[in-house]
Amino acid sequence: MTAPVLRAVPPRAGPSPSPGADSARSPNRCAGPVVTELRLSAFAAHRGTVVPLAPLTLLAGPSGSGTSSVLRAYEALSRLAAGAPLDEVFPDPAGCVPEGAGADRQGRRGFRIGCTADGPAGPVRLELAIQAEPSLRIVGERLTLAGVTLLSTALRDPGQPTLQAAWHTADELPVTRERLPDDRLGTALLPLRVAGRTPGQLQVLAAAEQLVVALRPAFVCEPRPHRMRTPVPPGEGRLRRDCGNLAAVLHAAYDGQGRARGRGRGDGTGHGVSYGAGYGDGYAYRRRHARLVALADAGCARPVAGLRVERLADGRVRAVLARSDGPGTPLERLGDGELRYLALGVALLMGPGEDPADAGSEVPAALQTRTVLADGFDRDLDGRQSRELLTEAASVVAGGRVRLLGTVTEAGAARARGTAGATVVDPRGTAGATVVDLGP
């Protein structure tokens, strides 16, 4: 199926961000470079699809229209930008080849994806061609800025696991040529290969670093309620994609702040304490935690007065909702919709925590914009929960530190078009979210 090339219309005027927003910056201003467009030239169900990305973008369409494939492509580019090898990113490469795509004379088939990252250097475009059969490898990559090709790679010798690469230098020699591995994103390798002595080399480095910084801070949030109901050992500080370790992450955050204050652990309720590394300072946490409790109160079956973490006799921990009308409720007693609602709220408001792989990053978290990828954003949610979560998401992304790309049902798309405060793709939309319909 071929989806149309979609472009967002200019934003409508909408209400200002809520007073609880984490930043006073303009809704259009981001903490760091961001991905503004995905291109699925030939990928799974898509041919020639261009998806514009606003701070809050929701994908809608009938089954088989390829909404989930868009998120898969974004995640793949993010992992490649982080340095992951091709076979880890695409364990089933044949499934990424468009249906009906024929092989060439050598029996080769593949797929093509790309994106645009905007930032201080300007709009940087990446195009990537990947061979899926008979063997998985990159066969071509192009990085461009303002019509100038900064990096290009091509497969010259199929018998070698390398590509011929050429990058812009704007010196006595207009380009530098070198061989790069065919299982890694060449753009992510440029900071290790380019000297940065000429204006052209500096431009190449700036563009490559902008693209990598825009793509890397992506968090895939796919809450699995059955995993969230089981108490877990403490210690993990990074939220897993299935959110099964949510209690451990909250416990690590509370415990870390308790040690910082010399108390050994948090105060139990989560009020007045801060997340540990990767979660911001105490003042920022208090605001976010208050918003999380308010969100839980608005979407759960009974009133919620707080969120705490309990340590069980066997050493494991579990999260508990504090109730104003009775005893607390452990997470294992909540419904699927409530658990998904809470997990998405934590991902948006608190973030996933610090990734150990980023511990030595030269780019501070404050200069990065995190993108939450949520396939089935409104899955198992009732109308009230969906509306509350959409409203909170619109408020969060207005701060410029977080973006959201998700898929929704037709009902979820209708609610998103009624979310106050946003940019829309068609006249039906309203301020707050960009709704991209991938239907025929």
N, C-alpha and C positions, 0 to 999 in steps of 0.2 A: 504494500500500500504506500502511495506517495502522499505525504502531507504537504500542505501549502507552505510557502515561505511566509512567516508571520512577523509583523512589526508592531511594536506598541505605539498607541496614539499618545499625544502629549498628556501629561498628568492633569487631572482635574484638581481644583482647589479642594482641600479637605481640612478637617479639624487638626489642630496642633497635636503633637504627641502628648500622651498623658503625663501628669506631673511626676509619675513614677519612672519615667524613662531614664535610662542610665546615663544619658548624655544630652547636653543641650545643643549638640551640633545639628546642622540642617539634616532633614531626612534624606537628602540626596548626597550627603557627604559621607564617605566611608573611612574607616580607620586605616585601611591599606588598599592595595590594588584588588580589583574584583573581576570576576568573569562576567561579561555582559552578553555573551552570545555563545550558544552551542551550535555546531554544524554537524549533522549526521548525513554526510554525502552518500554513504552506502553502509548502513549498519542495521542489522536485524530487520525490523519491519519498515525501516526508513530508507528513502532515496531522495536526496536533495532537500532534506528538512533543515530549516533554520529556526532555532528557538531563542527568542530574545529573553534575557534574564534580568528581571527587576529585583529589588531587595526581597520581595515576597512573590514568588512565582508558583502558581499551582497549575498542574497539567491535568486536563480532563479529556475524556474520549471513550468510545465504546471499547469493549474487550477486543484485543488484537490490534488496537490503534498504535501501540508502541509507547505508551506513557512511561512504563517501567524501564524501557530500553533507554530513554533519555537519561534517567538517573544512573543507569549502568554505565553509560558513556561518560558521564561526569565523574563518577567514582573512578573509572579506569584512568582518565586523564590525571586525576588527582594523585593516584598511586604511582603512576609513571613519573609525575613531577617530583614525587618524594624519593625517586630512585629505585622503585621496585622493578624486578625483571619481568619481561613480557609474559613468561609462562605462569607466573604467579597472578598476574593481573587478568589474564584470559585463560582460565583452566579449560574452557570449552570454546576454543576459537571458531570452530565450524558453526556454532550457534549464532555467531555474530555476523556471518555472511548472509546478505539478503537472500530470501527464498527465490529460487529460480535463477540465481546468478550463475552463469556458465563459466567453465574453466578455459584458460587460454591454451595455446598449442603445447605448452609444457605442463599442463594439468594444474595450473596455479589458480587459486581463488582467494579472495581477501575482502577487506572492508576498509572504509575511510571515515575518519572522524576529525573534528577540529574545534577550535574555540577562539574567542577574542577576549583578551584581558586588558582592561583599561586602568590607567594610573598615571603617575608623573611623566612617564616616557611617551604617553599617547596610546592609542588602541593598537595592541600587538596581536597579530594573527598567527595561529598555529594550525598547520594542516599535516595530517599524519596518515600514511598509507601502510597497512599491515597485511602481510600474506598469512593466510590461515592454513592453506593446503598447498603443497604436500607437507610443508614444515612451517612452524610459526616463526615469523621474523618481521622486523620493520624493513620495508623496501623503499620508503621515501619519507622525508620530513622537510617542511618548509616553514621558516619563521620570517615574518615580514612586518615592516613598520612604515607607514606612509608611502606605500608602493615600493619600498626598497627591500630587497631580499637580504636578510641578515645572516641566515643559515639555510643551506639546502644540502640534503643528503640523497644519495641514489645508490641502488644496488648495481655494481659494475661486474662483480665476479660472483655468480651464484654458488661457487664452490667454497667461498670464504665466508666466515661468520662476521663480516665487517661491511660497512658502507663507506663510500667515498663522500667525504664532507667538505664543504667550502663555506667559509664565513667571511663576512665583510670586514675590511680593514681600512679602506680609504687612505692608503699610504702609497708608497712607490709600487707595491704589488697590491692590486685592488682586492684580492681575496687571498685567504690562507687555506691551503688544502691539507687534509689529514684524514686518517681512517678512524671511524668510530664503531663501537660494537653494534650489532644489529638486534640486540635484545634489550636495549635501554633507550630512553628518550634522550636524543642528542642535546636538546635545549637544556636539560638539567645538568649535563656534563660540561657545558661551556664555561662556567666559572672556574673549572679546573684546567681548562685548555687554553683559554684566551688570556693573553698577557695584560691587556688593558693599557698599552703604551700609546696608541694612536686614538684620535677622536672616533674613528670608525670602530675600533675595538671596544672603546668605552660605550658606544651606542649599542653594540651587540650585547655586552654584559648587562647594561641597564634593562634592555628589552627581555633578555633571558631571565634575569632575576625577578622582574616584574611578573612575568608569566608564572614562574614557579611559586612565588609568594601568593599570587592570586589563587592558584589551584590547590596548593597543599592543605590549607586549613579546612578540610571538608570532614564532616562527621556523619556517617550513615547511621540513622536511628531507626531500627526495626524492632520495636518492643515486642517481646514474646511473654505474654502474661503468665504462662505456666512456669517459665523460668524465674520470673520475678517473685513468685509465691514461696520459693524455697529459701530459708535462711542460709547465709553464706559465710565463709571464713572472712575475717577482717584482713585488711592489708592492701587491697587493690585501690588505686587512686584514679584510674582511668576507666570511664564508663564503657562497657562493651556495647557492641551494636545491638544486641538483643536485650540490653538493660537488665540482664539477670543479676548483675552485681550492684544494683542501685544502692542497696543498704550498705555494702562495703565502701562504696565511694562516699556516701554521706558520712559514714563513720570515720573514714580517713580524714575527711575535711574537718569534722568537729574535733577529732583527736589532735590533729595538727595545730589547730588554733589553740586548743587547751594547753599544749606544750609550750606554744609561743607565749602564753600568759602565765606559764609556770604552774598550771593546775593539773596537768597530766591528761585531761580529756575535756570534751565540751560539756556544756551544762545540761545536756540531755534533751532539751526541748528544741534546740537549734536556734533559739532567739538570742540575739546579741553576740553571736560568735561568727567567726569567719571561716571560709574555706581555706584549706592549706594551699600548697603550691599549685598554680594554674587556675585558681578561682578568684583572684582579685583580693583587694584589701578588705578589712573588716567593715568599713562604711558601705562599700559597694555591695558586699555580701548581705548586710542587714536589709538593704533595700530590696535586693533580689529575693531573699528568703521571704520577706513580708509579702512580696508579690506572688511567690509560689504558694504560700499558705492561702492567700486570698483566692488564687486560681483554683486550688483544691476545694476550698469552701464553696465556690461557685459551681463546681462540676461534679462533686460527689454527692451520694444519696443523703447523707446526714451532715449537719454543720461540722466544719473542721476548724479547730482552734490553734493547731500547731502541727509540727512534724518533728519527731524525735527518732533516735536510734537506740535500740535495746540490745545488750549483750546477754545471750542465753547461757545456761549452765554449762553447755558443752563448748563454749567459746565462740560460737557463731553469733552473727548479728542479724537483726531484722529491723526494718523501718516500720514505724507505727504512726498512724494519724491520731493526734490528740483531739478529743471531742469535748465540746462545751456542755453536752447533754448526757454525758456518761463516760464509761471507761474507754480507753483508746482502742483503736481498731488496727490490728496488724495487717500488713499489706496482703498476706495470703487470704484474707477474708474479703477482699475487694473483688468486684466484677472485672471482666476482661476490659470493658470500656474504661472503667475508672483507672485501671493500671496503665493502659496505653496513654490515657489523658495525662496522668501524672508524669510518666516517663518523658513524653514529648515536652511537657512543661519544664522539667528539669533540664532537658537538652537545650531548650531555647533560653531559659532564664539563667541557668547556672553554667551551662556548657559541659562538655564531657570530662573536664579535668585535663591535666598535663599529660601529653604524649611523651613517654620516655625518649622516643626518637627525636623529639624536638628540644630536649633538655639543653643541648649545646647550640641551638640555633642562634645565628647572629641577628635575626630579626625579632625584636621584642614582640610579645603577644599583643601589646597595646597598638602595634603598627600592622596588625593582621586583621582581616575580616573573616570570621568563621562562617562557613556555609553548612547548614543542616540539611541533609538529604533524607526525606521522609516519604518512602513509598507507602501508599495507603494512609495518608495523613489523617483521614476521618474514619478509618476502619474501626468498627465496633463502637463508635461514638454516637450518642443520641444528638438530637438537634441542638439542645442547650449546650452540651459539651463542645460540639463543633463550633458553635458561635463564639463561645467564651475563648476557646483556644485560638481561633482566627483573630479575634480582637486583640488578644495578648500578643500574638505573633506580629501583627501590624505595628503594635506599640514598640515591641522589642527591636524590630528591624529599623525603625525610625532612628534609633540611636547610632546606627552606622557600624556597629561592631559585629552584627550577626545578620546573615541572610538565610532565606529558606527557599528550598526547591522541593516541592512535594507533588504527589499525585492524589487526586480526589475523585469521588464518585460524582454522578450528575447532580445529586442533591447537594453535595459539598461544594460543587462549582457554583450552584445557585446561591448558596449562602455566602460564598466568597465575593460574588458580584454585589452583594449587599453589605459588605464589610466597609465601615466608614474609614476614610482617610487614605485613598490609594490611587495608583495608576492602573489603567485597564487597556486591554488589547482591542476591545470592540465597544460600541456604544452601550451595550448592556451592563458593562462593568462600572464599578464605582471606586472611590479612593480606598486604598489599603492593600489591594492584592492585584497582581497581574494574572489573569486567567487565560491560559493558552489551550485552545481546543484542538486536539490532534485528530479529530474525527474527519471523515471524508467530506 
